[in-house]
C-alpha cells in the first residue's frame, strides 16, 4: 500500500510515519512545505518526502497520485483565522483524494459532546464532516486528552501538577474525561487504514478509564512520587483566565492552551466503542492511565521524546530567506556580528553550541533572557520554556526555547547552527552560530539578524541595541570559555558537563 501522511512534522504525524515505515506496510509519502525540516529525522531516508502545500490544489493532486490511504493530521491551532483555513484545506484535500482515486481517508479529530462546542472543537468537527462528504470512504477518529511524552495535553498536566502543590482551579476540573495513551491512538490510526470500503463514519477513541481532570492530577502526582496536591475548585475562573494561568505556569502558550481548555469545559467521554468491531485492542489491551503516565515520564527522563507539541511551526513563521543568502532581494537588515578564536577543539566547541538552550541556558545575562521570555509570554508568545526535545542532540525543525532550528550543518569544512525566532517581535529574526577549524583550535562566529517590520521594528532594534554587547558579547565569551573547559577536561580524562 502507499500511504500519504500530512502533518508529518507534527506530534502525531511524525510518530505515525515512523511506525508505518517500521511495520513495512508499504510506501510512506510525507507532504511538507519545507523538506529540510525532516532532514535529520531518523526515518526520513526511508520515506518519500514531497514538497507541497495543503492549501495548493495542485500540490494536493500530485501528492494524492497513486495513494491508497491518506492520513489527515493537520490542525491550524494557532492561526488567527484557523476555522476558515482548516475548512479550505479539508475541501482541497477531499477533492484531490477523490480525483486521484484514494481508497481511504483517516482523520484524527477531537472527542466532543453534542451542541455548544468551542470554536476549535466546532472547527475540528466541521473538518470531519467535510471529509465524510467528499466521496472517499473516511474514518474520523475522535480522541480526547492524549497522554504521551511531548503532547501538549500531557505537558500542561505535568507542569501544573509538579509546580503547584496548592491550586485554585476552575469548576471544569471535576468534568469527566476519557484520556487515551498516544501508543493506543497510533494503533487505531494504523488499523483504520484497513477498514472495509463501506465504512464512512466517526469513531470515538478513549482509554480504559473515565476520570476527572482532578483525578488525573492527583494520580499523576502519585505516579511521579509527589505529595498529595491540594486542589480548590472555584466558579470564577473562565476558560480564558485559565488559559492565561496555564501560559504563565507551563511551557504551553495560551494560543494552544486556550483550545485545550475549551475542550475540557465539556465532558468528553466515549459514547460508543465501535472501532473495536473493526480494529482489535492493542496487544495487552489499551493502556491504563497510570501506565501511560509512567511511560511518558520514563521517555522524558531518558531524553527519548520522539516528537513534541512544539514540533509544529508557529503560524506566520514560515522559513524565509536569510538576508545575505543568494535569494535575498532587498529590505532593511540589522546585523550584530562577532567572532572569537578559541583553543578548544572544533568538536568540543560544536558540542557546546549544539547543547545551548533549555536547562543549560544561553550563556549570557540570564536575567535579561528570562525577562524577555516573560514579556513574550505575556503577549501570547511561546516564551523561553519550550526547552529542547533532547538535552544533547538537535535536529532540523526542533523547537529550541523561542527559536526554531532552521539549519544544522556539520560538514568537514565548517559547522552551522541557524535558529529562526518564533517570539513576538515586530519583524523577523535569526541567530546563527558557526564553528570552523583553525591552527591551534577553532573559530567561533555568531551573528544576529533582524528584518524590521515598519517603524515599530526599527524602534525595537534600536531600543535593544545597547544591550547587545552584554547579551551577544557575553554569549561569544562564555561559549568559547565553556568549550575550552570541556576540551581541557577531556584531554585530562575527566568527566564534566558543558555548563
C-alpha positions as CSV (number, residue, x, y, z in Angstrom):
1,X,0.0,0.0,0.0
2,X,1.0,3.6,-0.5
3,X,0.3,6.0,2.4
4,X,0.2,9.8,2.4
5,X,0.8,11.4,5.8
6,X,0.0,15.1,6.2
7,X,1.3,16.7,9.3
8,X,4.4,14.6,9.4
9,X,6.4,17.3,11.1
10,X,3.8,17.4,13.9
11,X,3.3,15.4,17.1
12,X,1.1,12.6,15.9
13,X,2.2,12.6,12.2
14,X,5.9,12.2,13.0
15,X,5.2,9.2,15.2
16,X,2.7,7.6,12.7
17,X,5.0,7.9,9.8
18,X,7.8,6.2,11.7
19,X,5.5,3.3,12.7
20,X,4.2,2.8,9.2
21,X,7.7,2.6,7.9
22,X,8.9,0.3,10.7
23,X,5.9,-2.0,10.0
24,X,6.9,-2.4,6.4
25,X,3.3,-2.0,5.4
26,X,4.1,-0.1,2.2
27,X,5.5,3.2,0.9
28,X,5.1,6.2,3.1
29,X,4.8,9.6,1.4
30,X,5.1,12.8,3.5
31,X,3.9,16.1,2.2
32,X,5.7,19.1,3.8
33,X,6.2,22.7,2.9
34,X,9.9,22.5,3.7
35,X,11.6,19.1,3.3
36,X,14.6,20.4,5.2
37,X,12.5,20.1,8.4
38,X,12.7,16.3,8.1
39,X,16.3,16.1,7.0
40,X,17.6,14.9,10.4
41,X,14.6,12.7,11.3
42,X,15.8,9.1,11.6
43,X,13.1,7.6,9.4
44,X,13.1,10.3,6.7
45,X,15.6,8.5,4.3
46,X,13.1,5.6,4.2
47,X,10.1,7.8,3.3
48,X,9.1,9.6,0.1
49,X,9.4,13.3,1.1
50,X,7.4,15.6,-1.2
51,X,7.4,19.4,-1.1
52,X,4.0,20.9,-1.3
53,X,1.3,23.0,0.4
54,X,-2.1,21.7,1.7
55,X,-3.6,25.0,0.5
56,X,-2.4,24.5,-3.0
57,X,-4.8,22.2,-5.0
58,X,-2.0,21.3,-7.5
59,X,0.2,20.2,-4.6
60,X,-2.5,18.0,-3.2
61,X,-3.4,16.4,-6.5
62,X,0.3,15.5,-7.1
63,X,0.6,14.2,-3.5
64,X,-2.5,12.0,-3.8
65,X,-1.5,10.4,-7.1
66,X,-1.2,6.6,-6.6
67,X,-2.1,6.8,-2.9
68,X,-4.2,4.2,-1.2
69,X,-4.7,5.7,2.3
70,X,-4.4,9.4,3.2
71,X,-3.9,10.4,6.8
72,X,-5.2,13.9,7.6
73,X,-3.4,15.0,10.7
74,X,-3.3,18.8,10.5
75,X,-5.0,21.5,12.5
76,X,-4.3,25.2,12.3
77,X,-4.3,25.6,16.1
78,X,-2.5,28.9,16.4
79,X,-3.7,30.6,13.1
80,X,-6.0,33.6,13.7
81,X,-8.5,32.5,11.1
82,X,-8.0,28.8,11.8
83,X,-11.5,27.7,11.0
84,X,-11.5,29.2,7.5
85,X,-8.0,27.8,6.9
86,X,-8.9,24.3,8.0
87,X,-12.2,24.4,6.1
88,X,-10.3,25.2,2.9
89,X,-7.7,22.6,3.5
90,X,-10.3,19.9,4.1
91,X,-12.2,20.8,0.9
92,X,-9.0,20.8,-1.2
93,X,-7.9,17.5,0.3
94,X,-11.2,15.8,-0.2
95,X,-11.4,16.8,-3.8
96,X,-7.8,15.8,-4.6
97,X,-8.3,12.5,-2.9
98,X,-11.5,11.8,-4.8
99,X,-10.0,12.7,-8.2
100,X,-6.8,10.6,-7.5
101,X,-8.8,7.5,-6.5
102,X,-7.6,7.4,-2.9
103,X,-9.3,4.4,-1.2
104,X,-9.4,5.7,2.4
105,X,-9.0,8.9,4.4
106,X,-8.2,8.7,8.1
107,X,-8.7,11.9,10.2
108,X,-7.8,12.4,13.8
109,X,-10.3,14.8,15.3
110,X,-11.5,15.7,18.8
111,X,-14.0,13.9,21.1
112,X,-16.9,16.2,21.8
113,X,-20.4,16.3,23.2
114,X,-23.4,17.3,21.2
115,X,-24.0,21.1,20.7
116,X,-22.5,24.1,22.4
117,X,-18.9,23.5,21.1
118,X,-16.0,25.8,21.5
119,X,-14.7,27.4,18.3
120,X,-11.8,25.0,18.0
121,X,-13.9,21.9,18.6
122,X,-16.5,23.1,16.2
123,X,-13.9,23.6,13.6
124,X,-12.4,20.1,14.0
125,X,-16.0,18.7,13.8
126,X,-16.6,20.6,10.6
127,X,-13.4,19.3,9.1
128,X,-14.5,15.7,9.8
129,X,-17.9,16.3,8.3
130,X,-16.4,17.8,5.1
131,X,-14.2,14.7,4.7
132,X,-17.1,12.4,5.3
133,X,-19.0,14.1,2.5
134,X,-16.0,14.2,0.0
135,X,-16.8,10.9,-1.8
136,X,-13.8,9.0,-0.4
137,X,-14.5,6.5,2.5
138,X,-13.4,8.3,5.6
139,X,-12.8,7.3,9.2
140,X,-12.9,10.2,11.6
141,X,-11.3,9.1,14.9
142,X,-12.2,11.3,17.8
143,X,-9.9,11.4,20.8
144,X,-10.0,13.5,24.0
145,X,-6.8,14.1,26.0
146,X,-3.8,12.2,24.5
147,X,-1.3,11.1,27.1
148,X,2.3,10.8,25.9
149,X,5.7,12.3,26.3
150,X,5.7,15.7,24.5
151,X,2.0,16.0,23.9
152,X,0.6,19.5,24.7
153,X,-2.2,18.0,26.9
154,X,0.4,15.9,28.9
155,X,2.8,18.8,29.3
156,X,0.0,21.0,30.6
157,X,-1.0,18.4,33.1
158,X,2.6,17.7,34.1
159,X,3.7,21.2,34.8
160,X,0.5,22.2,36.6
161,X,0.8,19.2,38.9
162,X,4.6,19.4,39.5
163,X,4.8,23.2,40.1
164,X,1.7,23.8,42.1
165,X,1.3,21.8,45.4
166,X,-1.7,24.0,46.1
167,X,-4.1,25.0,43.3
168,X,-7.2,27.2,42.9
169,X,-8.8,25.7,39.9
170,X,-11.9,26.2,37.7
171,X,-15.0,24.0,38.1
172,X,-14.2,22.1,34.9
173,X,-11.5,20.1,36.8
174,X,-14.5,17.9,38.0
175,X,-15.7,17.2,34.5
176,X,-15.3,13.6,33.3
177,X,-12.6,12.8,30.6
178,X,-11.6,9.6,28.9
179,X,-7.9,10.0,28.2
180,X,-6.0,7.7,25.9
181,X,-2.3,6.9,25.5
182,X,-0.6,8.0,22.4
183,X,0.5,4.5,21.6
184,X,-3.1,3.4,21.5
185,X,-4.1,6.3,19.3
186,X,-1.3,5.2,16.8
187,X,-2.6,1.6,17.0
188,X,-6.1,2.6,16.0
189,X,-4.9,5.1,13.3
190,X,-2.9,2.3,11.6
191,X,-5.7,-0.2,12.0
192,X,-8.2,2.2,10.4
193,X,-6.3,2.0,7.1
194,X,-7.8,-1.5,6.5
195,X,-11.4,-0.6,7.3
196,X,-13.9,-2.1,4.8
197,X,-14.7,0.4,1.9
198,X,-18.4,0.8,3.0
199,X,-17.3,2.3,6.4
200,X,-17.7,6.1,6.3
201,X,-18.2,7.4,9.8
202,X,-16.9,8.7,13.1
203,X,-15.4,6.6,15.8
204,X,-14.8,7.6,19.5
205,X,-11.4,6.8,20.9
206,X,-10.7,6.5,24.6
207,X,-8.6,4.7,27.1
208,X,-9.9,2.1,29.6
209,X,-10.7,4.6,32.3
210,X,-13.0,7.6,32.8
211,X,-11.5,10.2,35.2
212,X,-11.9,13.9,36.1
213,X,-9.1,16.3,35.5
214,X,-8.7,16.5,39.3
215,X,-8.3,12.7,39.4
216,X,-5.7,12.9,36.6
217,X,-3.6,15.5,38.5
218,X,-3.7,13.5,41.8
219,X,-2.9,10.3,40.1
220,X,-0.1,12.0,38.1
221,X,1.3,13.2,41.5
222,X,1.2,9.6,42.9
223,X,3.0,8.1,39.8
224,X,5.6,10.9,39.9
225,X,6.3,10.4,43.6
226,X,4.9,13.9,44.5
227,X,2.9,14.7,47.7
228,X,-0.9,14.8,47.5
229,X,-1.9,18.1,45.7
230,X,-4.4,20.4,47.4
231,X,-6.9,21.5,44.8
232,X,-9.7,24.0,45.4
233,X,-12.2,24.4,42.6
234,X,-13.8,27.8,42.3
235,X,-16.5,29.1,39.9
236,X,-14.9,32.3,38.8
237,X,-12.1,31.1,36.6
238,X,-13.3,31.3,32.9
239,X,-11.5,29.3,30.2
240,X,-9.8,32.5,29.0
241,X,-8.4,33.2,32.5
242,X,-7.4,29.6,32.9
243,X,-5.5,29.8,29.6
244,X,-3.6,32.8,30.9
245,X,-2.7,30.9,34.0
246,X,-1.5,27.9,32.0
247,X,0.5,30.3,29.9
248,X,2.3,31.5,33.0
249,X,2.9,28.2,34.8
250,X,3.6,25.8,31.9
251,X,5.6,25.8,28.6
252,X,2.3,25.6,26.6
253,X,1.4,29.1,25.3
254,X,-2.1,30.4,25.6
255,X,-2.7,30.1,21.8
256,X,-2.5,26.3,22.3
257,X,-3.7,26.2,25.9
258,X,-7.0,28.0,25.1
259,X,-8.4,25.4,22.8
260,X,-7.2,22.6,25.0
261,X,-9.0,24.1,28.0
262,X,-12.1,24.9,25.9
263,X,-12.4,21.2,25.2
264,X,-12.1,20.3,28.9
265,X,-15.0,22.6,29.7
266,X,-17.1,19.8,28.2
267,X,-17.4,16.2,29.5
268,X,-15.6,14.2,26.8
269,X,-16.4,10.5,27.3
270,X,-16.9,7.9,24.5
271,X,-20.5,7.3,23.6
272,X,-19.5,4.2,21.6
273,X,-16.5,1.9,21.1
274,X,-17.5,0.6,17.7
275,X,-13.9,0.9,16.5
276,X,-13.2,-2.4,18.3
277,X,-15.6,-4.2,15.9
278,X,-13.0,-3.5,13.1
279,X,-9.7,-3.0,14.8
280,X,-8.7,-5.3,17.7
281,X,-7.4,-4.0,21.0
282,X,-3.7,-3.3,21.2
283,X,-1.6,-6.3,22.4
284,X,-2.2,-6.5,26.1
285,X,-5.2,-4.2,25.9
286,X,-5.5,-0.4,26.0
287,X,-3.0,1.4,28.3
288,X,-4.3,2.4,31.7
289,X,-3.8,6.0,32.9
290,X,-1.1,5.3,35.5
291,X,0.9,3.2,33.0
292,X,0.6,5.9,30.3
293,X,1.9,8.5,32.7
294,X,4.8,6.2,33.8
295,X,5.7,5.5,30.1
296,X,5.7,9.2,29.3
297,X,7.9,10.1,32.4
298,X,10.3,7.4,31.5
299,X,10.7,8.8,28.0
300,X,11.2,12.3,29.3
301,X,13.8,11.4,32.0
302,X,15.7,9.3,29.4
303,X,15.8,12.1,26.9
304,X,13.9,9.9,24.4
305,X,11.0,12.1,23.4
306,X,10.2,11.2,19.8
307,X,8.1,14.2,18.9
308,X,6.8,17.2,20.8
309,X,3.8,19.5,20.6
310,X,6.2,22.3,19.7
311,X,7.5,20.4,16.6
312,X,4.7,22.1,14.5
313,X,5.8,25.5,13.4
314,X,4.2,28.7,14.8
315,X,1.8,30.4,12.5
316,X,3.1,33.0,10.2
317,X,6.7,31.8,10.8
318,X,7.4,30.1,7.5
319,X,11.0,29.7,6.6
320,X,12.2,32.8,4.8
321,X,15.4,33.6,3.0
322,X,18.1,34.8,5.4
323,X,19.5,38.2,4.5
324,X,22.8,37.8,2.7
325,X,21.6,34.5,1.3
326,X,21.8,34.5,-2.6
327,X,18.0,34.6,-3.0
328,X,17.6,37.6,-0.6
329,X,16.5,40.7,-2.5
330,X,16.5,43.9,-0.6
331,X,14.9,45.4,2.5
332,X,16.3,46.9,5.7
333,X,18.6,44.5,7.7
334,X,20.2,45.0,11.1
335,X,23.2,42.8,12.0
336,X,25.2,42.1,15.1
337,X,28.3,40.0,14.0
338,X,31.0,38.7,16.3
339,X,33.9,36.3,16.1
340,X,36.4,34.8,18.5
341,X,39.2,32.4,18.3
342,X,39.4,29.5,20.8
343,X,42.0,27.0,21.8
344,X,39.2,24.4,22.0
345,X,39.0,21.5,19.6
346,X,36.2,22.2,17.0
347,X,34.3,19.1,18.2
348,X,34.3,20.5,21.8
349,X,33.1,23.9,20.6
350,X,30.4,22.4,18.4
351,X,29.2,20.3,21.3
352,X,28.7,23.4,23.4
353,X,26.9,25.2,20.5
354,X,24.5,22.4,19.8
355,X,23.9,21.9,23.6
356,X,22.7,25.5,24.0
357,X,19.3,26.4,25.4
358,X,16.8,24.5,27.6
359,X,18.3,23.8,31.0
360,X,21.7,25.0,30.0
361,X,20.5,28.5,29.1
362,X,22.1,30.9,26.7
363,X,25.5,31.6,28.2
364,X,24.9,35.3,29.0
365,X,22.9,37.6,31.3
366,X,20.3,35.0,32.4
367,X,18.1,37.7,33.9
368,X,17.8,39.5,30.5
369,X,16.8,36.3,28.7
370,X,14.3,35.5,31.5
371,X,12.7,38.9,31.4
372,X,12.4,38.9,27.6
373,X,10.9,35.4,27.8
374,X,8.3,36.5,30.3
375,X,7.4,39.6,28.2
376,X,6.9,37.3,25.2
377,X,4.6,35.0,27.2
378,X,2.5,38.0,28.4
379,X,1.7,39.0,24.8
380,X,0.9,35.4,23.8
381,X,4.2,34.3,22.5
382,X,6.0,31.0,23.1
383,X,8.5,32.3,25.7
384,X,11.6,30.5,26.7
385,X,10.1,27.5,28.4
386,X,9.6,25.2,25.4
387,X,13.1,23.9,26.1
388,X,14.6,21.2,24.0
389,X,13.4,17.9,22.7
390,X,16.7,16.2,23.7
391,X,19.3,17.7,26.1
392,X,22.2,16.8,23.8
393,X,21.0,16.3,20.3
394,X,19.4,18.8,17.9
395,X,17.8,18.2,14.5
396,X,16.5,20.5,11.8
397,X,13.0,21.6,12.7
398,X,13.4,21.3,16.5
399,X,11.9,23.9,18.8
400,X,14.6,25.4,21.0
401,X,13.1,27.7,23.6
402,X,11.7,30.6,21.5
403,X,13.8,29.6,18.4
404,X,13.3,27.0,15.7
405,X,16.3,25.1,14.3
406,X,16.3,26.2,10.6
407,X,19.6,24.9,9.5
408,X,22.0,22.4,11.1
409,X,25.1,21.7,9.0
410,X,28.0,19.5,10.3
411,X,30.5,19.4,7.4
412,X,34.2,18.9,7.3
413,X,34.8,22.5,6.3
414,X,32.7,24.1,8.9
415,X,29.6,23.7,11.0
416,X,26.5,26.0,11.2
417,X,23.5,26.2,13.5
418,X,20.9,28.7,12.4
419,X,17.9,29.5,14.6
420,X,14.8,31.4,13.5
421,X,13.0,33.4,16.1
422,X,9.3,32.5,16.9
423,X,8.9,35.1,19.7
424,X,6.5,38.0,19.3
425,X,8.7,40.7,17.6
426,X,8.0,43.4,15.1
427,X,9.9,41.8,12.3
428,X,11.9,38.6,11.6
429,X,15.0,37.5,13.4
430,X,17.7,34.8,13.2
431,X,20.6,33.8,15.3
432,X,23.4,32.0,13.5
433,X,26.4,30.3,15.1
434,X,29.3,28.8,13.2
435,X,32.4,26.7,14.1
436,X,35.4,26.3,11.9
437,X,38.8,24.7,12.4
438,X,41.9,26.8,12.5
439,X,45.5,26.2,13.6
440,X,45.7,25.8,17.3
441,X,42.0,25.3,17.8
442,X,38.8,26.7,16.3
443,X,37.0,29.9,15.4
444,X,33.5,30.7,16.7
445,X,31.3,33.0,14.6
446,X,28.0,34.5,15.7
447,X,25.6,36.8,14.0
448,X,22.1,38.1,14.9
449,X,20.0,39.2,12.0
450,X,16.8,41.3,12.3
451,X,14.5,42.5,9.5
452,X,12.2,45.2,11.0
453,X,8.6,45.5,10.1
454,X,7.5,49.1,9.9
455,X,8.6,51.9,12.2
456,X,7.9,49.8,15.3
457,X,10.5,47.3,14.1
458,X,13.2,49.9,13.7
459,X,12.4,51.4,17.1
460,X,12.5,47.9,18.6
461,X,16.0,47.2,17.3
462,X,17.4,50.5,18.5
463,X,15.9,50.1,21.9
464,X,17.6,46.7,22.5
465,X,20.9,47.5,20.6
466,X,22.5,49.0,23.8
467,X,22.3,45.6,25.5
468,X,23.8,43.6,22.6
469,X,27.3,44.0,24.0
470,X,26.2,42.3,27.2
471,X,24.0,39.7,25.7
472,X,25.6,38.7,22.4
473,X,29.1,39.6,23.5
474,X,28.7,37.6,26.7
475,X,27.5,34.6,24.6
476,X,30.6,34.7,22.5
477,X,33.0,34.8,25.5
478,X,31.1,32.2,27.6
479,X,30.5,29.7,24.8
480,X,34.2,29.7,23.9
481,X,35.3,29.6,27.5
482,X,32.9,26.7,28.2
483,X,34.2,24.8,25.2
484,X,37.8,25.3,26.4
485,X,36.9,23.9,29.8
486,X,35.2,20.9,28.3
487,X,38.2,20.4,26.0
488,X,40.7,20.5,28.8
489,X,38.7,18.1,30.9
490,X,38.5,15.7,28.0
491,X,42.2,15.9,27.4
492,X,42.8,15.2,31.1
493,X,40.5,12.3,31.1
494,X,37.9,14.0,33.3
495,X,34.1,13.7,33.1
496,X,32.4,17.1,33.0
497,X,29.2,18.8,31.9
498,X,29.0,21.6,29.4
499,X,27.7,24.3,31.7
